[in-house]
Amino acid sequence: MAPEGEPSLLSIFKPPWRILRHESGNYRILDAADRTLCWIYVKGSRTMDQMLLEDEEAQILAKAIARLSRPQLTDCKEQAGSFRQRLKGPASREHRAPERATVSASSRAPR
């Protein structure tokens, strides 16, 4: 929330916000008056810059930002947690040890 007397982000950038894919491959978030709210830069195929997002990550971030203009989304912590979980995706699961099912001797079928 904006402090008392200061305009909120939604009063400056009128909803709905939408995502525009630029010819460069980057994403731009626009408000209802076609003003740019932000740019999200994507890692190109020829760059090794680790600070830039992969295309899928940039898409998820752009969608999350555009959804912030919707009044029904009031619980930011829940949305942020959901976003972090989607960004982690399958890559974070690779680093965990695989779960193995243990079968006790009593649950095995007789031969």
Sequence and secondary structure as in RCSB ss.txt:
>XXXX:A:sequence
MAPEGEPSLLSIFKPPWRILRHESGNYRILDAADRTLCWIYVKGSRTMDQMLLEDEEAQILAKAIARLSRPQLTD
CKEQAGSFRQRLKGPASREHRAPERATVSASSRAPR
>XXXX:A:secstr
   TTS  HHHHS S  EEEE TTS EEEE TTS EEEEE B  TT   TTSB HHHHHHHHHHHHHTTSTT   
HHHHHHHHHHHHHHHHHHHTS        GGGS   
